[in-house]
Amino acid sequence: MKKTMDMMKCLNSNKKIMELFTRKEEYAPSFLDKHQRFPYQVSNHKNVFDPVVSKFLFENGFEFCWPEEKKFALCLTHDIDNLYPSLKYRGFTSLKFASRLKLRSASSRFFKKDNPYRNFEDIIKLEDKYKAISSFYIMSDGSNYNVDVLKNELGYLIDAGREIGLHGGYHAYNDIHKIKQQKEKLENIVSREVIGYRNHYLRFKVPDTWELLSNAGFKYDTTLGYPNTVGFRNGMCYPFKPFNLTDNKEINIFEIPLILMDRALFKHMKLSENDSWQLCKNLINTVEDLGGVLTIIWHNDSFDGIYYKGWGKLYKKILEYCYEKNAWMTSANEIWEWWVKKNGYKRIKKF
């Protein structure tokens, strides 16, 4: 606790840094998008690729430590939004196969014999190649799929050392009852406590959602990131406990901020595969310099290279690059356990 208070004392020494860290401008937003999210475009902090709060802490003597003297961490996560490709999707991809004279593949894709979204084993094989593990966030509200059909696959993921977290439904982010119901249902399926959370569509209300998640018994959240750009929403590449400006106190939950998402790169920022890779490398190098953690989302459907051309290849490039840099490539619950239970940072000098 003393280390946390020391960090808060440091942040409080700079008004602008503290306001960015706490996301003060989101307490009374002037505009929200159609999903009631705070968009990057209206933020006063435009230099979203610069983790200025983490830099401030680093320059003021805070050093962040990882297992086995790893310089930084890569937190790998997968949001399972969909399990069943649409008719339009199946039609498009089957025609692509047919144009390549892969008629059997075309038929399998169109008539649902081949489901590219049920690819958990392929994802694990890829990550195992680079000695990496990840978190899978599963929806249990029944809006996109029935979680019961995934019981065997979730067991497989657990046996493979992967974390199962809750991907809260679209309306859950501001409803404690929905959060608790969905948590309980997923826990009944996997027969274990679910400690991690990310909300669907990255819907999030500062600081209310943190308070609700804490009250629901979650240990950490990893929703805090922009849906339409990559980068550092509150200037942090370090995990942290949020601070509620209204109550003037820390919230009893851990935030592992989201920095990089596949759909933000390709769909919203509309970057090419090469430009996306260059930006990813810059973000990785920045986090490495500060000894932070780079949290990424790669959706299960993004690995189908027929429709999402280059998306799966980019994930592999990220793994290769971070493997070469000797990063700790791990799941969100492992990050939480290390940070909380083993004191993940230390102050090395006075400020």
N, C-alpha and C positions, 0 to 999 in steps of 0.2 A: 504494500500500500504506500509506503514512504516513497518508493521510486516513482509511482504514479503521481503522487502529489508533487514531487520534485519536477516532473515533466509539466504538470499543469501550471506550476509556478513559472516555469520558463516560458510557456505559451502566453500566459497572462502578462508577461513583460512587454509584449508587442500587441497593440490593439488590433491592427490589421490581420496579423497572423492568427490571433485568437478568433476573430470573426470568421475567417476562412475555415479554420479548423472546425468550428462549431456549426458552420453553414448558417450563420445568423440571417443572411438575406432570404433564406427559405422559411423563416418563421412567419413572415407576412408577405408572401410572394405577390408580385404585381400581375403575374400571368402564369397559367398552367396550360399544358397541352390538352388534347382531347381525352387523354387517359389520366388526366389530373396529375401529371408529372411536371416537375420543375425542369425546364429545358435549358441546355447549355447556352443557347442564344441570348437569354435574358440575364445571364449571370454577369456580375461585375468582374469576375475573375475569368479573363479571356485566355490567359496563358496556361491552358489546361494540361499541356504536355510537360509542365515544369512542376515538380513536387515541392513547392516552396516551403510548406510547413515542415516536411521532413528535412529539407536542407537547413532550415532554421535550427531545428533540434540538433542535427548533426554538427553544425557549426558552433553550437553552444555546449558541446561536450557529450552528447548522447551517442553511444555506440551500440549497435544492434547485433546480437550474436546468434548464430545458427549452429545446429549439430555438426560435429566432425569438422569444425572450422570452415564450414561452407560460407562463401562470401555473401550469398543472397539466396532467396527462396523463390521458387515458381509454384504458385498454388493453382492446381489444375482442377477445373470444375466443368461439369456437363449438365445443362438444363434439359430435362426430357419433357419437351412441350407437346410433342406429337408421337404417336406410334403407328398411324395409318396414313399413308400417302393419299392425297386426293385423286379423283378421277382425272383431273387436268394434269396433275403431276405424273401419274402413271402413263397417261397418253403421250405426254411430251417425251418422257424418258424412253418409253418403248419405241417411239419413232426414231429416236437417236440410235438405239441399238439396231433397229432395222436398217437404218442408213449405212451402218457399218457391216451389214450382212450377218449380224448376230441375231438370227431369227428366234432361236430358242430363248435367248435372254429377253428379247422383245416380248415374246409370248408370256414368259414367267412374270415379267414386270407388270404387264397389263392385266393379267388374270390373277394377280395377288399371290402367286406362288413364291415370288421373290419380294421380300419386304426390306428395303434398305434402311429403314428406321430401327429395326430390331437388330442392331449391329453392336451390341455391348461387348460381345466376345472379340470382335475385330479391334475395337478401341483398346481393350485391355492388352491384346497381343502387341499392338503398336507401342503402348506405354511401357510394357514389360521390357521391350527391346532396349529402352533407355533407362531402365531401373526407376521408373516413375510410377506414382500412384495418384488417384484422383477421387473427387467427390461427385456423386450423381444425385441431382436434386429431382425428386419425383413428386408429381402432382397426385393428390388423393381426393380432390373435390369432385371428381367425376365429370368435369366439364369437357375435357379433351379425350379422356380414355378412362377405363375402369382399372384402377390400380391392382385389383385382384388378379388380373390376367398376367401380371408381372411377378407373381410370387416366386416362381422357380428362377427367373432371371435375377431377381433381387438377391435370392439366396446364393446364386452363382457369383454375383458381384461381391457380396460379403465374404464368401470363401476366398475370393481373389484379393482380399485386403482393401477393398474400396469402401468408402463411406457412403451411407445412404442418408441424405438430408431431405428436408421438406421444401418443395417448390410451391410456395403458397399460391392459392388460386387468385384469380384476377381481383376479387373483392376482399381478399383476406387482410390486406395490408393495414386497414383501419378498423378491423372488427375482431376483437379478442375472442369471441365465441367461435367464429370461423377458424381462426388460427388454432385454437385448442382442439376443435373437432377434427381438423385435418391432421394435426400432429398425432392425436390418439389413434386415428384410423391407420396411418402409416406405421406407427409403432406396433399395432396389432398384427400387421402384415409381416413385418420383419422381426418381430419378437425381440425387440431391443429398444432402448431409449434413442430418440432422434434429437440431437443437440444443435444441428445446424439448419440455417434457413436462408432462402432467397425468394423474393416475391416474383410472381409471373409479371411480365412486361416491365420489370424493374420499378413497379409502382411502390412509392415510398413517401412517407410524410415525416419531415424532421420537426421535432424530435419524437413525435407521437409513436411512430412504428417501433422505434427502439424500446420505448417504455412497454408497449404491448407485448413485444417478443420476450422481454425480460420477465414480465408477469406470467407469460405462458410457459416459462421454464426453459427457454432456449439459452444455450451457452454463447452462441455467436450468430452473427448475421453477415452476409456478404452481398447485400443488395446495392450498397452505396456506390453507384457509378452512373454515368449518363448512358441512356439507350441510343443516342444519336451521335456520339463521338466517343473516342477512347481518351484515356488520360486520367488525371488525378482530381476528382470532383472536389475534395476538400484539401487538396495540396498534400495528401499523405500517401506514402508507399509503405508505411508501417502500420501494423495492427494497433488498435487503440480502444480504450473505453470512451464512448461518447459522453459529452457534457451537455446537460440540459440547462440552457440559459434562463428559462422561466423559473425553475426550482433552484438554480445555482448549485447543482450537484451532479456528480457523475451518475451515469445510468449503469446498472449492473448487467451489462452485456458487452460482448466483445465484437468489434467491427473489423472485418478483414476487407478493406475497400476493394471494389472491383475496378480494374484498370483497363482491361482489354477484352472486347467481345467481337466474335466473328461477324455478326450482323451489323455492328456499328461500322466496321471497316468497309465491308463490301456493299451493304444495302443502303446505309444512311450517308456515309462519307463518299460512297461510290468510287473507292480507290481501286486501281488495277492490282493484280497479284504482286507485281514488282513494287509498286508504291506502298502497298500494305506491308510487304516484307521489310522495306526500309524503315517504315515507321515502327514496326515491331522491334527491330534491332535497336533503334534509338531508345525506345522505352526500356528494353531489357538492359542496355548499357547504363542508362540513367539509374535504374533501380540497383543494379550491381554496384555502382559507385557509392551509393548511400547504404548499402547492406540491407536493403529493404525486401519486400515481398511483392511480386508481380502476380496478381490474381487474374485469371483468364476464364472466359466461358467459351466452350466450343460445343454447340448443340449436336445431338446425335444425328440429326438429318443433314448436317453440314458436311458429313463425310461421304455423301453420295456425289462423286465427281461428275456424274452425267448431267445433273441439274446445277449443282453448286460447284462449278468448275474452279478448281484451284484451292478451294477452302480447306479440304482435307490435307492437301500437300503443304499448305502454310502451317497447319498444326504440327505436322511432322518436322518442318524446318525449325519451328520454335523449340521443339524437343531436342533436336540435334544441336542447335546453337547453345542452348542452356546446359545440355549434357557436356559439351566441350568446355564450357565455362565452369564446370563442376558445381552447378547450382543444386540446392536441395529441392528436388521436384516431387511434390507431395500433395496430400489432400488438405482440405481446410481444417478438418478436425485435428490432424497432426500439427498444423500450425498453431491452433488454439492450445492444444496440450503442451506444446513446447513453450509457448509464450507465457502462459499462466502458471504452469506447474514448475517450470525450470527457469523462471526469470529471464526472459529473452533479451533484455537490454540492460545496460549498465551505464552509469554516468562516469566518465573517465576524467573529467576536470570540472572545476567550478565555473560558473558563468555569472 
